[in-house]
Amino acid sequence: MAGRLEGKVSIVTGGARGLGEGIVKLFAAEGAAIVVADVLQAEGEAVVSRLRSEGARAVFQKLDVTNEADWSACVSKAVSEYGKLTTLVNNAAVFNASGLEGTALSDWNKVITVNLTGPYLGMRTAMPELTRSGNGAVVNICSLYGMIGTTGFTAYHSSKGGLRMLNKAVALEYAKRGVRVNAVFPGNTRTPAMDNLTDEENAAVLALVPMGFSGEPLDMAYGALYLASDEARYVTGSELVIDGGWSIP
Ligand SMILES: NC(=O)c1ccc[n+]([C@@H]2O[C@H](COP(=O)([O-])OP(=O)(O)OC[C@H]3O[C@@H](n4cnc5c(N)ncnc54)[C@H](O)[C@@H]3O)[C@@H](O)[C@H]2O)c1
């Protein structure tokens, strides 16, 4: 069934590669017009030209999610290109694998600023257009690490735990104002961000996944698609875990 996002106009942050690229491709295939927003200009433009060659509607906009002026330009781009903004996917994030004492303040600030302040700025800037559309949706790409703790990733856990609460708070605030706000909680997913894991580290992660294999970007994108579509018209503040069963025990 194609066309599940017919009439939608979506910004996807971090859309130049990995999980974000998977969302961009699926959303475009389902009829949405897309603003691919990323700091990676060459990669983002390449994604857009591939989509356009397949007949999709897509543009690239350089966006650093930590920068307010970039956000204003990004929302304006969606409206000037496609006449409205119905959907925001906050997907861009950075990783940091350090534990508490190994996390320098500069690393902490970077992770919190990109992963938590970024979605806050995005929602704040996009909300006037999302409410104006009369049927808006935000999908926050969180992480299983926003629900569980491990002995590393101190700043990353904190950023995603914060995003989980931001998702709930904004969902409540806009529940009667025509904007649904939901989150996807991916488990281990094969993206460029995971490329620097050693075979040993990969095996250790997979040992924690009951289904025994890593997810692909498309597995997460299907969750985002549902939450962004009108099929989810009665769904807000929800937390869709897609993790091969990692969170069960
Ligand atoms: N890969 C996994 O196993 C996994 C697991 C759980 C959650 N996630 C979440 O999925 C999302 C995507 O992760 P991924 O694995 O595709 O990572 P990735 O590193 O492959 O891609 C992240 C994208 O975000 C962009 N980005 C980073 N900082 C940015 C900034 N300041 N402004 C704009 N764009 C920026 C990068 O350029 C890149 O295109 C993230 O929110 C991540 O936390 C991933």
The ligand as an SDF file (V2000), in Angstrom:
LIG
                    3D

 44 48  0  0  0  0  0  0  0  0999 V2000
   22.1020    2.9380   15.1360 N   0  0  0  0  0  0  0  0  0  0  0  0
   21.5940    2.5040   16.2840 C   0  0  0  0  0  0  0  0  0  0  0  0
   21.8860    1.3800   16.7410 O   0  0  0  0  0  0  0  0  0  0  0  0
   20.6320    3.3620   17.0690 C   0  0  0  0  0  0  0  0  0  0  0  0
   20.0610    2.8320   18.2120 C   0  0  0  0  0  0  0  0  0  0  0  0
   19.1740    3.5960   18.9500 C   0  0  0  0  0  0  0  0  0  0  0  0
   18.8510    4.8740   18.5160 C   0  0  0  0  0  0  0  0  0  0  0  0
   19.4220    5.3680   17.4040 N   0  0  0  0  0  0  0  0  0  0  0  0
   19.0470    6.7300   17.0210 C   0  0  0  0  0  0  0  0  0  0  0  0
   18.7430    6.7940   15.6430 O   0  0  0  0  0  0  0  0  0  0  0  0
   19.0570    8.1000   15.1420 C   0  0  0  0  0  0  0  0  0  0  0  0
   19.9440    7.9860   13.9150 C   0  0  0  0  0  0  0  0  0  0  0  0
   21.1410    7.3090   14.2750 O   0  0  0  0  0  0  0  0  0  0  0  0
   22.0940    6.6310   13.1940 P   0  0  0  0  0  0  0  0  0  0  0  0
   22.5120    5.3340   13.7740 O   0  0  0  0  0  0  0  0  0  0  0  0
   21.4810    6.6730   11.8540 O   0  0  0  0  0  0  0  0  0  0  0  0
   23.3440    7.6230   13.2820 O   0  0  0  0  0  0  0  0  0  0  0  0
   24.3090    8.1760   12.1420 P   0  0  0  0  0  0  0  0  0  0  0  0
   25.4670    8.7590   12.8470 O   0  0  0  0  0  0  0  0  0  0  0  0
   24.5710    7.1340   11.1060 O   0  0  0  0  0  0  0  0  0  0  0  0
   23.4410    9.3390   11.4840 O   0  0  0  0  0  0  0  0  0  0  0  0
   23.1400   10.4960   12.2200 C   0  0  0  0  0  0  0  0  0  0  0  0
   22.8680   11.6310   11.2570 C   0  0  0  0  0  0  0  0  0  0  0  0
   22.6410   12.7990   12.0530 O   0  0  0  0  0  0  0  0  0  0  0  0
   23.4040   13.8670   11.4970 C   0  0  0  0  0  0  0  0  0  0  0  0
   23.7520   14.8510   12.5170 N   0  0  0  0  0  0  0  0  0  0  0  0
   24.5950   14.7040   13.5710 C   0  0  0  0  0  0  0  0  0  0  0  0
   24.7000   15.8540   14.2460 N   0  0  0  0  0  0  0  0  0  0  0  0
   23.8970   16.7390   13.6220 C   0  0  0  0  0  0  0  0  0  0  0  0
   23.5750   18.1040   13.8430 C   0  0  0  0  0  0  0  0  0  0  0  0
   24.1250   18.8150   14.8550 N   0  0  0  0  0  0  0  0  0  0  0  0
   22.6940   18.7060   13.0230 N   0  0  0  0  0  0  0  0  0  0  0  0
   22.1410   18.0230   11.9960 C   0  0  0  0  0  0  0  0  0  0  0  0
   22.4270   16.7460   11.7070 N   0  0  0  0  0  0  0  0  0  0  0  0
   23.2970   16.1060   12.5270 C   0  0  0  0  0  0  0  0  0  0  0  0
   24.6440   13.1870   10.9380 C   0  0  0  0  0  0  0  0  0  0  0  0
   25.2970   14.0090   10.0010 O   0  0  0  0  0  0  0  0  0  0  0  0
   24.0560   11.9340   10.3320 C   0  0  0  0  0  0  0  0  0  0  0  0
   23.5940   12.1350    9.0130 O   0  0  0  0  0  0  0  0  0  0  0  0
   19.7040    8.8430   16.3170 C   0  0  0  0  0  0  0  0  0  0  0  0
   18.7310    9.6130   16.9780 O   0  0  0  0  0  0  0  0  0  0  0  0
   20.1690    7.7240   17.2220 C   0  0  0  0  0  0  0  0  0  0  0  0
   20.2910    8.1290   18.5650 O   0  0  0  0  0  0  0  0  0  0  0  0
   20.3040    4.6510   16.6640 C   0  0  0  0  0  0  0  0  0  0  0  0
  1  2  1  0
  2  3  2  0
  2  4  1  0
  4  5  1  0
  4 44  2  0
  5  6  2  0
  6  7  1  0
  7  8  2  0
  8  9  1  0
  8 44  1  0
  9 10  1  0
  9 42  1  0
 10 11  1  0
 11 12  1  0
 11 40  1  0
 12 13  1  0
 13 14  1  0
 14 15  2  0
 14 16  1  0
 14 17  1  0
 17 18  1  0
 18 19  2  0
 18 20  1  0
 18 21  1  0
 21 22  1  0
 22 23  1  0
 23 24  1  0
 23 38  1  0
 24 25  1  0
 25 26  1  0
 25 36  1  0
 26 27  1  0
 26 35  1  0
 27 28  2  0
 28 29  1  0
 29 30  1  0
 29 35  2  0
 30 31  1  0
 30 32  2  0
 32 33  1  0
 33 34  2  0
 34 35  1  0
 36 37  1  0
 36 38  1  0
 38 39  1  0
 40 41  1  0
 40 42  1  0
 42 43  1  0
M  CHG  2   8   1  16  -1
M  END
$$$$
